[in-house]
């Protein structure tokens, strides 16, 4: 079993891994941009 918000009890054989990996890749870019923005803001505040 794999947990998901949409279908909490979906079988592992029914998971669309290609779409999952694509989505995780998209989130990775957003996470990196967010980290850079936080680092920038902390630097401007003199906290880094």
Secondary structure as UniProt FT lines:
FT   TURN            8..9
FT   HELIX           12..14
FT   HELIX           17..44
FT   TURN            45..46
//
